């Protein structure tokens, strides 16, 4: 059985949704960031990076959202969570990697600027750029959307990943309404049964 280590509201939510969409046999383990679970020896033995998601498989542990999303899609080809055409698959991966390496990093500068500087003034300066950088990134995403889903007419594991980052916009001082196609995608995702099951699971852990 697969075991996903995940923290509610984090980027690992996308992997959780993908597992639900795939219909795979798995269990989710709650990593409580507020309690510092990610820094405990038990979790570091699973993922020395101290981050989520971490997916325990019968062949070892996988980390990093785009890798886990592609793996889940490959495990359940009948769910059609990724393109089979090599070029289209690469396009999906390019989108997911842009989210991981640009959008996620822009977001993190507002909450974890200490990763990049010990200078309080520099940290404040980085935080002040978050809304601008997130807006610029989502301008590109908005311009690239053509259809109901990231890949057009076909749902894929890129969609839950975009859903996560779209949900962070308000907290970063950006009104999602600035991006009508992104906002429509976010609402469309929120109505999917798999998404609702994951959000209910997270809400139960927050109680």
Backbone as a printed PyTorch tensor [residue, N CA C, xyz], in Angstrom:
tensor([[[  0.8380,  -1.2060,   0.0000],
         [  0.0000,   0.0000,   0.0000],
         [  0.8650,   1.2450,   0.0000]],

        [[  0.4220,   2.2590,  -0.6980],
         [  1.0850,   3.5470,  -0.7020],
         [  0.7150,   4.3320,   0.5510]],

        [[  1.6800,   5.0770,   1.0790],
         [  1.4160,   5.9500,   2.2260],
         [  1.9020,   7.3530,   1.8910]],

        [[  0.9670,   8.2920,   1.8910],
         [  1.2990,   9.6880,   1.6060],
         [  1.3890,  10.4680,   2.9020]],

        [[  2.5320,  11.0890,   3.1220],
         [  2.7050,  11.9960,   4.2510],
         [  2.3970,  13.3980,   3.7370]],

        [[  1.3950,  14.0180,   4.3480],
         [  0.8500,  15.2630,   3.8110],
         [  0.4680,  16.2150,   4.9350]],

        [[  0.4980,  17.5050,   4.6280],
         [  0.0860,  18.5340,   5.5800],
         [ -1.0470,  19.3360,   4.9560]],

        [[ -2.1640,  19.4750,   5.6400],
         [ -3.3050,  20.2100,   5.0860],
         [ -2.9300,  21.6100,   4.6110]],

        [[ -3.4130,  21.9430,   3.4180],
         [ -3.1770,  23.2650,   2.8650],
         [ -1.8490,  23.4350,   2.1610]],

        [[ -0.9670,  22.4590,   2.2900],
         [  0.3470,  22.5600,   1.6680],
         [  0.3010,  22.0650,   0.2310]],

        [[  1.4380,  22.1260,  -0.4440],
         [  1.4920,  21.6470,  -1.8230],
         [  1.2130,  20.1550,  -1.9170]],

        [[  1.3620,  19.4310,  -0.8140],
         [  1.0930,  17.9920,  -0.8180],
         [ -0.3840,  17.6850,  -1.0460]],

        [[ -1.2360,  18.6760,  -0.9030],
         [ -2.6600,  18.4890,  -1.1800],
         [ -2.8670,  17.9790,  -2.6100]],

        [[ -2.0530,  18.4410,  -3.5390],
         [ -2.1990,  18.0110,  -4.9310],
         [ -1.9540,  16.5190,  -5.0760]],

        [[ -0.9380,  16.0020,  -4.4170],
         [ -0.6600,  14.5620,  -4.4690],
         [ -1.7940,  13.7770,  -3.8320]],

        [[ -2.3520,  14.3060,  -2.7660],
         [ -3.4730,  13.6570,  -2.0930],
         [ -4.6710,  13.5790,  -3.0400]],

        [[ -4.9750,  14.6830,  -3.7110],
         [ -6.0920,  14.6890,  -4.6580],
         [ -5.8320,  13.7050,  -5.7940]],

        [[ -4.5940,  13.6750,  -6.2980],
         [ -4.2620,  12.7690,  -7.3980],
         [ -4.4740,  11.3140,  -6.9980]],

        [[ -4.1090,  10.9590,  -5.7890],
         [ -4.3170,   9.5900,  -5.3130],
         [ -5.8000,   9.2620,  -5.2540]],

        [[ -6.6030,  10.2140,  -4.8210],
         [ -8.0550,  10.0050,  -4.7960],
         [ -8.6010,   9.8450,  -6.2190]],

        [[ -8.1510,  10.6860,  -7.1210],
         [ -8.6070,  10.6090,  -8.5000],
         [ -8.2060,   9.2810,  -9.1430]],

        [[ -7.0340,   8.7760,  -8.7800],
         [ -6.5100,   7.5510,  -9.3800],
         [ -7.2310,   6.3040,  -8.8840]],

        [[ -7.8550,   6.3950,  -7.7210],
         [ -8.5240,   5.2300,  -7.1590],
         [ -7.5620,   4.1800,  -6.6380]],

        [[ -6.3510,   4.5900,  -6.2880],
         [ -5.3450,   3.6490,  -5.7910],
         [ -5.5520,   3.3530,  -4.3100]],

        [[ -5.0490,   2.2090,  -3.8920],
         [ -5.0940,   1.8220,  -2.4840],
         [ -3.9780,   2.5770,  -1.7570]],

        [[ -4.3420,   3.4710,  -0.8550],
         [ -3.3370,   4.2690,  -0.1600],
         [ -3.8710,   4.6820,   1.2010]],

        [[ -2.9660,   5.1630,   2.0290],
         [ -3.3720,   5.8000,   3.2780],
         [ -2.6430,   7.1310,   3.3940]],

        [[ -3.2860,   8.0890,   4.0310],
         [ -2.6990,   9.4110,   4.2320],
         [ -2.2920,   9.5640,   5.6880]],

        [[ -1.1060,  10.0960,   5.8880],
         [ -0.6030,  10.3650,   7.2320],
         [ -0.4450,  11.8750,   7.4070]],

        [[ -1.0360,  12.3820,   8.4660],
         [ -1.0470,  13.8130,   8.7480],
         [  0.2870,  14.2450,   9.3540]],

        [[  0.9300,  15.2150,   8.7060],
         [  2.1470,  15.8250,   9.2310],
         [  1.7530,  17.1980,   9.7740]],

        [[  1.8220,  17.3550,  11.0730],
         [  1.3840,  18.5850,  11.7300],
         [  2.5440,  19.5750,  11.7780]],

        [[  2.5370,  20.5510,  10.8960],
         [  3.6130,  21.5410,  10.8640],
         [  3.6480,  22.3740,  12.1350]],

        [[  2.4780,  22.7110,  12.6620],
         [  2.4240,  23.5440,  13.8630],
         [  3.1060,  22.8620,  15.0420]],

        [[  3.0150,  21.5430,  15.0600],
         [  3.6410,  20.7660,  16.1370],
         [  5.0920,  20.4320,  15.8320]],

        [[  5.5110,  20.7300,  14.6060],
         [  6.8930,  20.4510,  14.2240],
         [  7.1530,  19.0130,  13.8350]],

        [[  6.1170,  18.3000,  13.3870],
         [  6.3010,  16.8990,  13.0060],
         [  7.3720,  16.7290,  11.9350]],

        [[  7.4790,  17.7160,  11.0330],
         [  8.4110,  17.6000,   9.9150],
         [  9.8660,  17.6270,  10.3500]],

        [[ 10.1190,  18.0290,  11.5910],
         [ 11.4990,  18.0840,  12.0990],
         [ 11.8180,  16.9350,  13.0480]],

        [[ 10.8580,  16.0660,  13.2640],
         [ 11.0670,  14.9540,  14.1840],
         [ 11.8520,  13.8300,  13.5160]],

        [[ 12.6580,  13.1000,  14.2980],
         [ 13.4740,  12.0250,  13.7200],
         [ 12.6470,  10.9990,  12.9460]],

        [[ 11.4320,  10.7280,  13.4130],
         [ 10.6060,   9.7240,  12.7400],
         [ 10.2860,  10.1430,  11.3040]],

        [[  9.9870,  11.4350,  11.1280],
         [  9.6790,  11.8870,   9.7760],
         [ 10.9450,  12.0830,   8.9560]],

        [[ 12.0010,  12.5850,   9.5690],
         [ 13.2520,  12.7870,   8.8390],
         [ 13.8360,  11.4710,   8.3490]],

        [[ 13.5000,  10.3780,   9.0120],
         [ 13.9410,   9.0680,   8.5250],
         [ 13.2310,   8.7020,   7.2270]],

        [[ 12.0420,   9.2610,   7.0420],
         [ 11.2810,   9.0400,   5.8020],
         [ 11.7210,  10.0210,   4.7300]],

        [[ 11.8010,  11.2940,   5.0900],
         [ 12.2310,  12.3340,   4.1560],
         [ 13.2070,  13.2730,   4.8560]],

        [[ 14.5080,  13.0920,   4.6540],
         [ 15.5000,  13.9490,   5.3120],
         [ 15.3620,  15.4240,   4.9720]],

        [[ 14.6300,  15.7460,   3.9020],
         [ 14.4070,  17.1560,   3.5540],
         [ 13.4820,  17.8340,   4.5560]],

        [[ 12.7210,  17.0550,   5.2990],
         [ 11.8000,  17.6310,   6.2730],
         [ 10.6400,  18.3460,   5.6470]],

        [[ 10.1890,  17.8640,   4.4760],
         [  9.1010,  18.5250,   3.7620],
         [  8.0980,  17.4910,   3.2510]],

        [[  6.9350,  17.9870,   2.8970],
         [  5.9230,  17.1550,   2.2720],
         [  5.7240,  17.6690,   0.8410]],

        [[  5.2420,  16.7880,  -0.0450],
         [  4.7930,  15.4230,   0.1940],
         [  5.9550,  14.4320,   0.2350]],

        [[  5.6820,  13.3090,   0.8860],
         [  6.5660,  12.1450,   0.8270],
         [  5.6650,  10.9360,   0.6350]],

        [[  5.9380,  10.1720,  -0.3960],
         [  5.1150,   9.0080,  -0.7200],
         [  5.9420,   7.7520,  -0.5220]],

        [[  5.5110,   6.9310,   0.4300],
         [  6.1970,   5.6740,   0.7140],
         [  5.6060,   4.5980,  -0.1940]],

        [[  6.4700,   3.9610,  -0.9810],
         [  6.0600,   2.9000,  -1.8870],
         [  6.7860,   1.6130,  -1.5100]],

        [[  6.4410,   0.5370,  -2.1870],
         [  7.1250,  -0.7280,  -1.8990],
         [  8.5510,  -0.7540,  -2.4350]],

        [[  8.9450,   0.2820,  -3.1820],
         [ 10.3030,   0.3630,  -3.7130],
         [ 11.1270,   1.4780,  -3.0750]],

        [[ 10.5230,   2.2160,  -2.1500],
         [ 11.2280,   3.3020,  -1.5020],
         [ 10.3480,   4.5380,  -1.4130]],

        [[ 10.9590,   5.6360,  -1.0250],
         [ 10.2220,   6.8780,  -0.7990],
         [ 10.4370,   7.8300,  -1.9590]],

        [[  9.3430,   8.4010,  -2.4380],
         [  9.4000,   9.4480,  -3.4550],
         [  9.0650,  10.7870,  -2.8050]],

        [[  9.7950,  11.8120,  -3.1990],
         [  9.5240,  13.1720,  -2.7390],
         [  9.4060,  14.0830,  -3.9630]],

        [[  9.0100,  15.3240,  -3.7240],
         [  8.8100,  16.3660,  -4.7290],
         [  7.4940,  16.1440,  -5.4640]],

        [[  6.6440,  17.1740,  -5.3970],
         [  5.3020,  17.0950,  -5.9500],
         [  5.2200,  16.6410,  -7.3990]],

        [[  5.9500,  17.2750,  -8.3320],
         [  5.8290,  16.8610,  -9.7270],
         [  6.1910,  15.3980,  -9.9580]],

        [[  7.1860,  14.8920,  -9.2370],
         [  7.5760,  13.4970,  -9.3940],
         [  6.4740,  12.5660,  -8.8870]],

        [[  5.8960,  12.8980,  -7.7490],
         [  4.8280,  12.0670,  -7.1880],
         [  3.5980,  12.1090,  -8.0760]],

        [[  3.2610,  13.2750,  -8.5850],
         [  2.0920,  13.3860,  -9.4510],
         [  2.2650,  12.5380, -10.7120]],

        [[  3.4340,  12.5880, -11.3220],
         [  3.6810,  11.7820, -12.5220],
         [  3.6570,  10.2930, -12.1910]],

        [[  4.1710,   9.9280, -11.0410],
         [  4.1820,   8.5180, -10.6160],
         [  2.7620,   8.0030, -10.4020]],

        [[  1.9500,   8.7780,  -9.7330],
         [  0.5620,   8.3720,  -9.4960],
         [ -0.1700,   8.1890, -10.8260]],

        [[  0.0350,   9.1250, -11.7450],
         [ -0.6050,   9.0100, -13.0580],
         [ -0.1520,   7.7450, -13.7800]],

        [[  1.1350,   7.4140, -13.6670],
         [  1.6590,   6.2210, -14.3370],
         [  1.1390,   4.9310, -13.7090]],

        [[  0.9010,   4.9600, -12.3950],
         [  0.3960,   3.7720, -11.7050],
         [ -1.0390,   3.4480, -12.0750]],

        [[ -1.7860,   4.4510, -12.4820],
         [ -3.2130,   4.2590, -12.7830],
         [ -3.5340,   4.7860, -14.1730]],

        [[ -2.9950,   4.1530, -15.2260],
         [ -3.2220,   4.6790, -16.5780],
         [ -4.6900,   4.7220, -16.9620]],

        [[ -5.4920,   3.8340, -16.3500],
         [ -6.9160,   3.8120, -16.6780],
         [ -7.6350,   5.0720, -16.2120]],

        [[ -7.0520,   5.7870, -15.2450],
         [ -7.6470,   7.0330, -14.7460],
         [ -7.3630,   8.2140, -15.6740]],

        [[ -6.4290,   8.0480, -16.5850],
         [ -6.0990,   9.0840, -17.5710],
         [ -5.7650,  10.4210, -16.9190]],

        [[ -4.7920,  10.3760, -16.0350],
         [ -4.3830,  11.5640, -15.2960],
         [ -3.1700,  12.2560, -15.9010]],

        [[ -2.6770,  11.7480, -17.0230],
         [ -1.5510,  12.3720, -17.7150],
         [ -1.6420,  12.0310, -19.1980]],

        [[ -1.1560,  12.9090, -20.0660],
         [ -1.1620,  12.6050, -21.4980],
         [ -0.2700,  11.4060, -21.8080]],

        [[ -0.6460,  10.6500, -22.8020],
         [  0.1940,   9.5350, -23.2470],
         [  1.1670,   9.9680, -24.3430]],

        [[  0.8310,  11.0200, -25.0600],
         [  1.7360,  11.5510, -26.0750],
         [  2.9640,  12.1580, -25.3970]],

        [[  4.1840,  11.7720, -25.7950],
         [  5.3910,  12.2550, -25.1050],
         [  5.5180,  13.7720, -25.0630]],

        [[  5.1730,  14.4440, -26.1580],
         [  5.2890,  15.9060, -26.1620],
         [  4.2970,  16.5310, -25.1930]],

        [[  3.0650,  16.0460, -25.2030],
         [  2.0590,  16.5870, -24.2950],
         [  2.4060,  16.2770, -22.8440]],

        [[  2.9740,  15.0910, -22.6050],
         [  3.4150,  14.7670, -21.2400],
         [  4.4960,  15.7510, -20.7930]],

        [[  5.4190,  16.0540, -21.6860],
         [  6.4740,  17.0120, -21.3460],
         [  5.8960,  18.3980, -21.0940]],

        [[  4.8710,  18.7810, -21.8600],
         [  4.2150,  20.0700, -21.6140],
         [  3.5810,  20.1040, -20.2290]],

        [[  2.9390,  19.0060, -19.8330],
         [  2.3500,  18.9400, -18.4970],
         [  3.4310,  19.0690, -17.4250]],

        [[  4.5360,  18.3710, -17.6290],
         [  5.6260,  18.4420, -16.6650],
         [  6.2360,  19.8410, -16.6090]],

        [[  6.3240,  20.4910, -17.7560],
         [  6.8430,  21.8590, -17.7620],
         [  5.9520,  22.7770, -16.9330]],

        [[  4.6510,  22.5970, -17.0580],
         [  3.7130,  23.4070, -16.2750],
         [  3.8960,  23.1270, -14.7790]],

        [[  3.9420,  21.8480, -14.4120],
         [  4.0900,  21.4990, -12.9990],
         [  5.4150,  21.9950, -12.4290]],

        [[  6.4600,  21.9260, -13.2220],
         [  7.7600,  22.3750, -12.7390],
         [  7.8160,  23.8940, -12.6190]],

        [[  7.0900,  24.5980, -13.4680],
         [  7.0040,  26.0540, -13.3030],
         [  6.3240,  26.3880, -11.9750]],

        [[  5.2550,  25.6710, -11.6580],
         [  4.6030,  25.8830, -10.3700],
         [  5.5730,  25.6110,  -9.2220]],

        [[  6.3190,  24.5190,  -9.3300],
         [  7.2070,  24.1140,  -8.2350],
         [  8.3990,  25.0440,  -8.0720]],

        [[  8.9870,  25.4770,  -9.1910],
         [ 10.2510,  26.2060,  -9.1040],
         [ 10.1050,  27.7190,  -9.1320]],

        [[  8.9730,  28.2130,  -9.6230],
         [  8.7820,  29.6650,  -9.6930],
         [  7.6610,  30.1440,  -8.7780]],

        [[  6.4640,  29.5790,  -8.9490],
         [  5.3300,  30.0400,  -8.1490],
         [  5.5140,  29.6750,  -6.6760]],

        [[  5.9120,  28.4560,  -6.4060],
         [  6.0770,  28.0480,  -5.0060],
         [  7.1830,  28.8690,  -4.3320]],

        [[  8.2560,  29.1080,  -5.0530],
         [  9.3590,  29.8870,  -4.4790],
         [  8.9240,  31.3270,  -4.2210]],

        [[  8.1710,  31.9080,  -5.1520],
         [  7.6730,  33.2760,  -4.9380],
         [  6.8080,  33.3380,  -3.6860]],

        [[  5.9440,  32.3550,  -3.5220],
         [  5.0840,  32.2840,  -2.3350],
         [  5.9170,  32.1370,  -1.0680]],

        [[  6.9200,  31.2850,  -1.1130],
         [  7.7260,  31.0030,   0.0830],
         [  8.5080,  32.2120,   0.5660]],

        [[  8.8070,  33.1480,  -0.3130],
         [  9.5440,  34.3390,   0.1140],
         [  8.7490,  35.1730,   1.1190]],

        [[  7.4510,  34.9770,   1.1770],
         [  6.6610,  35.7180,   2.1500],
         [  6.6150,  35.0690,   3.5160]],

        [[  6.8310,  33.7530,   3.5680],
         [  6.6800,  33.0180,   4.8250],
         [  7.9710,  32.3880,   5.3160]],

        [[  8.9030,  32.1690,   4.4120],
         [ 10.1300,  31.4840,   4.7900],
         [ 11.3490,  32.2020,   4.2230]],

        [[ 11.3170,  33.5240,   4.2830],
         [ 12.4360,  34.2940,   3.7420],
         [ 13.7360,  33.9990,   4.4800]],

        [[ 13.6270,  33.4670,   5.6940],
         [ 14.8330,  33.1300,   6.4640],
         [ 15.6490,  32.0380,   5.7850]],

        [[ 15.0470,  31.3280,   4.8470],
         [ 15.8210,  30.3340,   4.0840],
         [ 16.9020,  31.0080,   3.2530]],

        [[ 16.6590,  32.2620,   2.8540],
         [ 17.5550,  32.9370,   1.9190],
         [ 18.3920,  34.0410,   2.5720]],

        [[ 17.9710,  34.5220,   3.7270],
         [ 18.7340,  35.5980,   4.3630],
         [ 18.4650,  35.6210,   5.8680]],

        [[ 19.4990,  35.9920,   6.6200],
         [ 19.3490,  36.1930,   8.0670],
         [ 19.0750,  37.6540,   8.4030]],

        [[ 19.1210,  38.5070,   7.4110],
         [ 18.9480,  39.9460,   7.6070],
         [ 17.4540,  40.2810,   7.6320]],

        [[ 16.9330,  40.7880,   8.7590],
         [ 15.5050,  41.1180,   8.8360],
         [ 15.0510,  42.0780,   7.7410]],

        [[ 15.8940,  43.0370,   7.3770],
         [ 15.5170,  43.9850,   6.3250],
         [ 15.3920,  43.2780,   4.9790]],

        [[ 16.3020,  42.3620,   4.7180],
         [ 16.2400,  41.6050,   3.4620],
         [ 15.0050,  40.7000,   3.4380]],

        [[ 14.7000,  40.1060,   4.5720],
         [ 13.5060,  39.2560,   4.6570],
         [ 12.2480,  40.0750,   4.3940]],

        [[ 12.1840,  41.2550,   4.9720],
         [ 11.0220,  42.1290,   4.7550],
         [ 10.9260,  42.5570,   3.2990]],

        [[ 12.0670,  42.8040,   2.6780],
         [ 12.0780,  43.1990,   1.2790],
         [ 11.5810,  42.0670,   0.3840]],

        [[ 11.9860,  40.8510,   0.6900],
         [ 11.5090,  39.6950,  -0.0730],
         [ 10.0000,  39.5220,   0.0900]],

        [[  9.5360,  39.6520,   1.3190],
         [  8.1090,  39.4910,   1.5840],
         [  7.2860,  40.5500,   0.8440]],

        [[  7.8390,  41.7380,   0.7190],
         [  7.1220,  42.8250,   0.0620],
         [  6.9280,  42.5780,  -1.4300]],

        [[  7.7330,  41.6810,  -2.0030],
         [  7.6490,  41.3880,  -3.4350],
         [  6.7180,  40.2260,  -3.7620]],

        [[  6.1840,  39.5690,  -2.7390],
         [  5.4370,  38.3320,  -2.9840],
         [  4.2240,  38.5650,  -3.8750]],

        [[  3.3920,  39.5380,  -3.5400],
         [  2.1760,  39.7420,  -4.3300],
         [  2.5120,  40.1140,  -5.7670]],

        [[  3.5450,  40.9090,  -5.9640],
         [  3.9590,  41.2850,  -7.3230],
         [  4.4250,  40.0620,  -8.1060]],

        [[  5.2450,  39.2370,  -7.4720],
         [  5.7820,  38.0660,  -8.1650],
         [  4.7120,  37.0110,  -8.4170]],

        [[  3.8190,  36.8230,  -7.4630],
         [  2.7290,  35.8720,  -7.6740],
         [  1.8210,  36.3510,  -8.8010]],

        [[  1.5370,  37.6370,  -8.8290],
         [  0.6920,  38.1900,  -9.8870],
         [  1.3340,  37.9970, -11.2540]],

        [[  2.6270,  38.2530, -11.3470],
         [  3.3250,  38.0950, -12.6210],
         [  3.2920,  36.6390, -13.0790]],

        [[  3.4820,  35.7330, -12.1430],
         [  3.4420,  34.3170, -12.4880],
         [  2.0640,  33.8850, -12.9570]],

        [[  1.0500,  34.3600, -12.2880],
         [ -0.3120,  33.9760, -12.6670],
         [ -0.7850,  34.6960, -13.9240]],

        [[ -0.1810,  35.8180, -14.2590],
         [ -0.4580,  36.4210, -15.5670],
         [ -0.0720,  35.4490, -16.6800]],

        [[  1.0710,  34.8020, -16.5310],
         [  1.5260,  33.8240, -17.5260],
         [  0.6050,  32.6070, -17.5580]],

        [[  0.2240,  32.1280, -16.3670],
         [ -0.6560,  30.9630, -16.2970],
         [ -1.9990,  31.2730, -16.9430]],

        [[ -2.5630,  32.4310, -16.6090],
         [ -3.8460,  32.8390, -17.1780],
         [ -3.7800,  32.8780, -18.6980]],

        [[ -2.7210,  33.4460, -19.2310],
         [ -2.5820,  33.5720, -20.6830],
         [ -2.4600,  32.2180, -21.3600]],

        [[ -1.9360,  31.2270, -20.6240],
         [ -1.7100,  29.9140, -21.2160],
         [ -2.8690,  28.9540, -21.1140]],

        [[ -3.8800,  29.2770, -20.3090],
         [ -5.0180,  28.3670, -20.1500],
         [ -5.9340,  28.4540, -21.3660]],

        [[ -6.2800,  27.3040, -21.9040],
         [ -7.1420,  27.2480, -23.0840],
         [ -8.0170,  26.0040, -22.9800]],

        [[ -9.1600,  26.1440, -22.3350],
         [-10.0310,  25.0030, -22.0930],
         [-10.3560,  24.8850, -20.6160]],

        [[-11.0790,  23.8590, -20.2750],
         [-11.4980,  23.6960, -18.8810],
         [-10.3350,  23.3250, -17.9660]],

        [[ -9.3250,  22.6610, -18.5150],
         [ -8.2480,  22.1360, -17.6860],
         [ -6.9020,  22.6490, -18.1830]],

        [[ -5.8750,  22.4330, -17.4020],
         [ -4.5420,  22.9070, -17.7680],
         [ -4.1310,  22.4120, -19.1510]],

        [[ -4.4420,  21.1380, -19.4340],
         [ -4.0690,  20.5600, -20.7220],
         [ -5.1710,  20.7010, -21.7680]],

        [[ -6.0920,  21.6100, -21.5510],
         [ -7.1670,  21.8400, -22.5040],
         [ -8.4310,  21.1280, -22.0890]],

        [[ -8.8550,  20.1450, -22.8810],
         [-10.0900,  19.4190, -22.5840],
         [ -9.8690,  18.2250, -21.6680]],

        [[ -8.6220,  17.8460, -21.4370],
         [ -8.3200,  16.6360, -20.6700],
         [ -7.8110,  16.9790, -19.2730]],

        [[ -8.4840,  16.4560, -18.2610],
         [ -8.0340,  16.6100, -16.8780],
         [ -6.7180,  15.8540, -16.6870]],

        [[ -5.8400,  16.3900, -15.8450],
         [ -4.5610,  15.7340, -15.5620],
         [ -4.1070,  16.0930, -14.1570]],

        [[ -2.9750,  15.5190, -13.7480],
         [ -2.4450,  15.8170, -12.4160],
         [ -1.9350,  17.2500, -12.3150]],

        [[ -1.8590,  17.9670, -13.4360],
         [ -1.5130,  19.3900, -13.3640],
         [ -2.6340,  20.2000, -12.7370]],

        [[ -3.8540,  19.7060, -12.8250],
         [ -4.9960,  20.4710, -12.3300],
         [ -5.0540,  20.5670, -10.8080]],

        [[ -4.8850,  19.4800, -10.0540],
         [ -4.8330,  19.6660,  -8.6000],
         [ -3.6390,  20.4960,  -8.1480]],

        [[ -2.5400,  20.4240,  -8.9070],
         [ -1.3700,  21.2220,  -8.5350],
         [ -1.6810,  22.7130,  -8.7000]],

        [[ -2.2950,  23.0860,  -9.8180],
         [ -2.6980,  24.4840,  -9.9960],
         [ -3.7190,  24.8910,  -8.9440]],

        [[ -4.6350,  24.0100,  -8.6140],
         [ -5.6570,  24.2960,  -7.6060],
         [ -5.0250,  24.7150,  -6.2810]],

        [[ -3.9610,  24.0260,  -5.8830],
         [ -3.2910,  24.3550,  -4.6190],
         [ -2.7490,  25.7780,  -4.6510]],

        [[ -2.0070,  26.1080,  -5.6890],
         [ -1.3650,  27.4230,  -5.7330],
         [ -2.3750,  28.5450,  -5.9390]],

        [[ -3.4300,  28.2710,  -6.6830],
         [ -4.4930,  29.2700,  -6.8310],
         [ -5.1120,  29.5850,  -5.4740]],

        [[ -5.2220,  28.5770,  -4.6300],
         [ -5.7890,  28.7690,  -3.3050],
         [ -4.9170,  29.5950,  -2.3740]],

        [[ -3.6600,  29.7640,  -2.7310],
         [ -2.7490,  30.5660,  -1.9120],
         [ -2.7850,  32.0550,  -2.2780]],

        [[ -3.3950,  32.3990,  -3.3920],
         [ -3.3180,  33.7830,  -3.8740],
         [ -3.8410,  34.7950,  -2.8620]],

        [[ -4.9910,  34.5270,  -2.2780],
         [ -5.5810,  35.4930,  -1.3490],
         [ -4.6290,  35.7840,  -0.1930]],

        [[ -4.0160,  34.7440,   0.3500],
         [ -3.0730,  34.9280,   1.4460],
         [ -1.8220,  35.6800,   1.0550]],

        [[ -1.5630,  35.7300,  -0.2490],
         [ -0.4040,  36.4660,  -0.7480],
         [ -0.7870,  37.8720,  -1.2250]],

        [[ -2.0200,  38.2720,  -0.9200],
         [ -2.4540,  39.6210,  -1.2590],
         [ -2.8470,  39.8070,  -2.7090]],

        [[ -3.2460,  38.7140,  -3.3680],
         [ -3.6250,  38.7840,  -4.7810],
         [ -5.0710,  38.3160,  -4.9160]],

        [[ -5.8850,  39.0940,  -5.5970],
         [ -7.2840,  38.7430,  -5.8210],
         [ -7.3750,  37.7980,  -7.0160]],

        [[ -7.8480,  36.5730,  -6.7800],
         [ -7.9310,  35.5870,  -7.8560],
         [ -8.8350,  36.0730,  -8.9860]],

        [[ -9.7590,  36.9870,  -8.6910],
         [-10.6570,  37.5070,  -9.7240],
         [ -9.9050,  38.2350, -10.8300]],

        [[ -8.6670,  38.6160, -10.5730],
         [ -7.8390,  39.2280, -11.6140],
         [ -7.5820,  38.2590, -12.7570]],

        [[ -7.7620,  36.9760, -12.4850],
         [ -7.4440,  35.9360, -13.4550],
         [ -8.7020,  35.0910, -13.6800]],

        [[ -9.5930,  35.5200, -14.5570],
         [-10.8900,  34.8580, -14.7050],
         [-10.8020,  33.3720, -15.0380]],

        [[ -9.8710,  32.9930, -15.9030],
         [ -9.7560,  31.5770, -16.2610],
         [ -9.2250,  30.7530, -15.0930]],

        [[ -8.2930,  31.3090, -14.3570],
         [ -7.7860,  30.6230, -13.1600],
         [ -8.8950,  30.4970, -12.1220]],

        [[ -9.6630,  31.5670, -11.9260],
         [-10.7540,  31.5400, -10.9450],
         [-11.8030,  30.4970, -11.3290]],

        [[-12.1420,  30.4050, -12.6110],
         [-13.0970,  29.3930, -13.0540],
         [-12.5470,  27.9970, -12.8230]],

        [[-11.2700,  27.8110, -13.1150],
         [-10.6240,  26.5090, -12.8810],
         [-10.6770,  26.1390, -11.4100]],

        [[-10.4130,  27.1120, -10.5450],
         [-10.4170,  26.8540,  -9.1030],
         [-11.8000,  26.3810,  -8.6480]],

        [[-12.8430,  27.0390,  -9.1170],
         [-14.1960,  26.6510,  -8.7330],
         [-14.5680,  25.2860,  -9.3210]],

        [[-14.1300,  25.0280, -10.5360],
         [-14.4050,  23.7460, -11.1750],
         [-13.7260,  22.6090, -10.3930]],

        [[-12.5020,  22.8570,  -9.9690],
         [-11.7850,  21.8640,  -9.1640],
         [-12.4780,  21.6200,  -7.8300]],

        [[-12.9410,  22.6860,  -7.2070],
         [-13.5560,  22.5720,  -5.8790],
         [-14.8100,  21.7090,  -5.9020]],

        [[-15.4190,  21.5720,  -7.0540],
         [-16.6350,  20.7670,  -7.1730],
         [-16.3490,  19.2790,  -7.4140]],

        [[-15.1140,  18.9280,  -7.6820],
         [-14.8020,  17.5250,  -7.9640],
         [-14.8920,  16.6960,  -6.6830]],

        [[-15.5170,  15.5280,  -6.7440],
         [-15.6660,  14.6920,  -5.5410],
         [-14.3270,  14.3590,  -4.8710]],

        [[-13.2960,  14.0850,  -5.6560],
         [-11.9970,  13.7530,  -5.0680],
         [-11.4520,  14.9130,  -4.2520]],

        [[-11.6220,  16.1230,  -4.7630],
         [-11.1600,  17.3210,  -4.0470],
         [-11.9600,  17.4870,  -2.7580]],

        [[-13.2430,  17.2960,  -2.8330],
         [-14.0790,  17.4390,  -1.6440],
         [-13.7180,  16.4100,  -0.5760]],

        [[-13.3790,  15.2020,  -1.0000],
         [-12.9780,  14.1830,  -0.0160],
         [-11.6740,  14.5720,   0.6760]],

        [[-10.7300,  15.0970,  -0.0820],
         [ -9.4540,  15.5030,   0.5120],
         [ -9.6430,  16.6910,   1.4470]],

        [[-10.4380,  17.6670,   1.0420],
         [-10.6740,  18.8290,   1.8990],
         [-11.3880,  18.4260,   3.1890]],

        [[-12.2910,  17.4550,   3.1020],
         [-12.9730,  16.9610,   4.3000],
         [-11.9850,  16.2640,   5.2200]],

        [[-11.0700,  15.4810,   4.6410],
         [-10.0320,  14.8010,   5.4380],
         [ -9.1680,  15.8370,   6.1600]],

        [[ -8.7780,  16.8930,   5.4510],
         [ -7.9530,  17.9350,   6.0710],
         [ -8.7310,  18.6530,   7.1780]],

        [[ -9.9800,  18.9690,   6.9220],
         [-10.7820,  19.6750,   7.9180],
         [-10.9220,  18.8540,   9.1930]],

        [[-11.0380,  17.5410,   9.0370],
         [-11.1770,  16.6800,  10.2140],
         [ -9.9090,  16.6940,  11.0440]],

        [[ -8.7660,  16.8650,  10.4150],
         [ -7.4950,  16.9110,  11.1720],
         [ -7.2990,  18.2550,  11.8390]],

        [[ -7.9540,  19.2840,  11.3340],
         [ -7.8110,  20.6270,  11.9170],
         [ -8.6480,  20.7930,  13.1670]],

        [[ -9.6430,  19.9080,  13.3460],
         [-10.5410,  20.0250,  14.5180],
         [ -9.8280,  19.6690,  15.8130]]])
